[in-house]
């Protein structure tokens, strides 16, 4: 691989539609350089409620599971059942 070509998966964009059973796959692809976009339903991903939490305080801003497995991802909330959401979703 050429040193100037970037990381292994940098030319690729990945849509992460996984639940907690597949969340690590997007993390690995992001670590390898892919542009990973986590698509969440309105109200957020159920993974947000999985502990542990920093200092055992259940708070969306202190969710360690989420921070560990959603690193190297961008996020969007999308309701594909609404008219606005249908316009965004291809």
C-alpha positions as CSV (number, residue, x, y, z in Angstrom):
1,X,0.0,0.0,0.0
2,X,1.3,3.5,-0.9
3,X,2.1,5.7,2.1
4,X,0.2,8.6,0.6
5,X,-3.0,6.6,-0.1
6,X,-4.4,7.0,3.5
7,X,-5.7,4.2,5.6
8,X,-6.9,0.9,4.4
9,X,-10.6,1.7,4.1
10,X,-10.5,5.4,3.6
11,X,-12.2,5.3,0.2
12,X,-15.3,3.7,1.7
13,X,-18.4,5.0,3.4
14,X,-20.3,2.6,5.7
15,X,-23.9,2.9,6.9
16,X,-24.1,1.4,10.4
17,X,-27.7,0.2,11.0
18,X,-26.7,-2.3,13.7
19,X,-28.1,-2.9,17.1
20,X,-25.9,-3.8,20.1
21,X,-25.0,-7.2,18.6
22,X,-23.2,-5.6,15.6
23,X,-22.0,-2.3,17.0
24,X,-18.4,-3.4,17.2
25,X,-18.3,-4.1,13.4
26,X,-18.7,-0.4,12.6
27,X,-16.1,0.5,15.2
28,X,-13.5,-1.8,13.6
29,X,-14.3,-0.5,10.1
30,X,-14.0,3.1,11.5
31,X,-10.6,2.2,13.1
32,X,-9.4,0.9,9.7
33,X,-10.3,4.3,8.2
34,X,-13.8,3.9,6.7
35,X,-16.2,6.8,7.0
36,X,-18.8,5.2,9.2
37,X,-22.2,6.8,9.6
38,X,-24.4,5.5,12.5
39,X,-28.1,5.8,11.5
40,X,-30.4,6.0,14.5
41,X,-34.1,6.0,14.9
42,X,-35.8,9.0,16.6
43,X,-35.3,8.8,20.3
44,X,-31.8,7.4,19.9
45,X,-30.3,4.0,19.8
46,X,-31.2,1.5,22.6
47,X,-27.4,1.0,23.0
48,X,-27.4,4.4,24.7
49,X,-28.9,2.8,27.8
50,X,-26.4,0.0,28.2
51,X,-24.1,0.4,31.1
52,X,-21.6,0.8,32.5
53,X,-21.8,4.5,33.2
54,X,-19.1,6.8,34.5
55,X,-19.2,6.7,38.3
56,X,-22.3,4.4,38.0
57,X,-24.6,7.4,37.3
58,X,-27.1,6.5,34.5
59,X,-26.8,9.6,32.3
60,X,-26.7,9.8,28.5
61,X,-23.5,11.9,28.8
62,X,-21.8,9.2,30.9
63,X,-22.4,6.0,28.9
64,X,-19.1,4.2,28.6
65,X,-20.4,1.4,26.3
66,X,-21.5,3.9,23.8
67,X,-18.3,5.9,23.9
68,X,-16.2,2.8,23.5
69,X,-18.1,1.3,20.5
70,X,-19.2,4.4,18.6
71,X,-15.8,6.0,18.4
72,X,-14.7,6.8,14.8
73,X,-18.4,7.1,13.7
74,X,-20.5,10.0,12.7
75,X,-24.2,9.9,13.5
76,X,-27.6,10.9,12.1
77,X,-31.1,10.4,13.5
78,X,-33.6,9.5,10.7
79,X,-37.3,8.6,10.8
80,X,-37.8,6.8,7.4
81,X,-41.5,6.5,8.1
82,X,-42.1,10.3,8.0
83,X,-42.4,12.3,4.8
84,X,-39.2,14.3,5.7
85,X,-37.3,11.1,6.4
86,X,-38.4,9.5,3.2
87,X,-36.9,12.5,1.3
88,X,-33.5,12.0,2.9
89,X,-33.5,8.1,2.6
90,X,-32.6,7.0,-0.9
